[in-house]
Amino acid sequence: MSKTLKKYNIEAEELEKSYKLPEIVQQRNQTINKLSVKLGEQILDVGCGVGLLSYEIAKRIGDSGKLFGIDINLDMIRHANKRCKNLRNTKFSEANADNLPFKKEFFDAVCCTQVLLYVNDVPNVLREIKRILKPKGRIIIVETDWRGVVINSNYDSITSRIFSAWDATVPSPNLPVYLGPFLLNSGFCNIDVEAIPILNTEYTSSQFSHGMMKWISRNAVKKSAITREQSEIWLDDLDEKGKSGNYFFCVNRFLFSAKLS
Ligand SMILES: C[S@@+](CC[C@H](N)C(=O)[O-])C[C@H]1O[C@@H](n2cnc3c(N)ncnc32)[C@H](O)[C@@H]1O
């Protein structure tokens, strides 16, 4: 696995589980609607992960279209290939978003969901995307404002250390706040933003935040921001809140769409 992915520790198996949960299915549907794909289009999924969005797009563009997916993690590419093995209009390859292996003005649309927070130079990736888009080409981006998490916990100080550790782990934890100007400065127009709240008032494995809170507190232990014992205390409290009907978690994701003139 590449250094970047070791650093963020995103695993294909984890993504397979968490990105099939209802909140993320709903996010994917909203993204696909916004992309409004047409038969015969050439579309690129940057940071395609296990290919869940790619698969939905490929079904909609038909055999005259083509869905390309790239990801920095070969294991993700393997999962995406397996998912789309019965579709003849997909092609997945290992590549980095900051150096896209495609010629200029090749794609009708590009989507990039939950990827740019991991990227060091977002304007450079936007320039790359602009290069490979045809005139009037569309871009769709989904990102999370990780600084805006609302969570009910008895341990505010541990909560704050856990989220500060996550904040320091990724280059752009609150990218939505300044993504609009980045898009504008990169030559995109007609910028539109929709909020996608992820709201959980229950704490079971069917809710997105259940796995995410375990993952994010594990990250804080790894970064020595909290001890293993503090992580357990914090997670036990969330469990207790779930059982007593007092669990509350919310974070906003944002769906950006824009186009070239
Ligand atoms: C949270 S997952 C999202 C996957 C997919 N876009 C989705 O929404 O289902 C983030 C993905 O971005 C990929 N990624 C991170 N940095 C990347 C980069 N610089 N270039 C390409 N892919 C990258 C990771 O390997 C991972 O598969």
The ligand as an SDF file (V2000), in Angstrom:
LIG
                    3D

 27 29  0  0  0  0  0  0  0  0999 V2000
  -13.1220    8.0500    1.5910 C   0  0  0  0  0  0  0  0  0  0  0  0
  -12.6280    7.2140    0.1390 S   0  0  0  0  0  0  0  0  0  0  0  0
  -13.8960    7.7200   -1.0260 C   0  0  0  0  0  0  0  0  0  0  0  0
  -14.0640    6.7510   -2.1680 C   0  0  0  0  0  0  0  0  0  0  0  0
  -15.0730    7.1420   -3.2530 C   0  0  0  0  0  0  0  0  0  0  0  0
  -14.7570    8.4010   -3.8670 N   0  0  0  0  0  0  0  0  0  0  0  0
  -16.4740    7.1880   -2.7010 C   0  0  0  0  0  0  0  0  0  0  0  0
  -16.9910    8.2740   -2.4190 O   0  0  0  0  0  0  0  0  0  0  0  0
  -17.0470    6.0960   -2.5200 O   0  0  0  0  0  0  0  0  0  0  0  0
  -11.2320    8.1490   -0.3910 C   0  0  0  0  0  0  0  0  0  0  0  0
  -10.5240    7.5270   -1.5760 C   0  0  0  0  0  0  0  0  0  0  0  0
   -9.6090    8.4780   -2.1070 O   0  0  0  0  0  0  0  0  0  0  0  0
   -8.4290    7.7950   -2.4800 C   0  0  0  0  0  0  0  0  0  0  0  0
   -7.3370    8.7770   -2.5530 N   0  0  0  0  0  0  0  0  0  0  0  0
   -6.7820    9.4900   -1.5330 C   0  0  0  0  0  0  0  0  0  0  0  0
   -5.8360   10.3070   -2.0060 N   0  0  0  0  0  0  0  0  0  0  0  0
   -5.7810   10.1250   -3.3460 C   0  0  0  0  0  0  0  0  0  0  0  0
   -4.9960   10.6800   -4.3910 C   0  0  0  0  0  0  0  0  0  0  0  0
   -4.0600   11.6060   -4.1520 N   0  0  0  0  0  0  0  0  0  0  0  0
   -5.1970   10.2620   -5.6570 N   0  0  0  0  0  0  0  0  0  0  0  0
   -6.1430    9.3100   -5.9260 C   0  0  0  0  0  0  0  0  0  0  0  0
   -6.9180    8.7390   -4.9720 N   0  0  0  0  0  0  0  0  0  0  0  0
   -6.7430    9.1390   -3.7000 C   0  0  0  0  0  0  0  0  0  0  0  0
   -8.2750    6.7430   -1.3970 C   0  0  0  0  0  0  0  0  0  0  0  0
   -7.4460    5.6910   -1.7990 O   0  0  0  0  0  0  0  0  0  0  0  0
   -9.7130    6.2970   -1.2030 C   0  0  0  0  0  0  0  0  0  0  0  0
  -10.0620    5.2440   -2.0510 O   0  0  0  0  0  0  0  0  0  0  0  0
  1  2  1  0
  2  3  1  0
  2 10  1  0
  3  4  1  0
  4  5  1  0
  5  6  1  0
  5  7  1  0
  7  8  2  0
  7  9  1  0
 10 11  1  0
 11 12  1  0
 11 26  1  0
 12 13  1  0
 13 14  1  0
 13 24  1  0
 14 15  1  0
 14 23  1  0
 15 16  2  0
 16 17  1  0
 17 18  1  0
 17 23  2  0
 18 19  1  0
 18 20  2  0
 20 21  1  0
 21 22  2  0
 22 23  1  0
 24 25  1  0
 24 26  1  0
 26 27  1  0
M  CHG  2   2   1   9  -1
M  END
$$$$
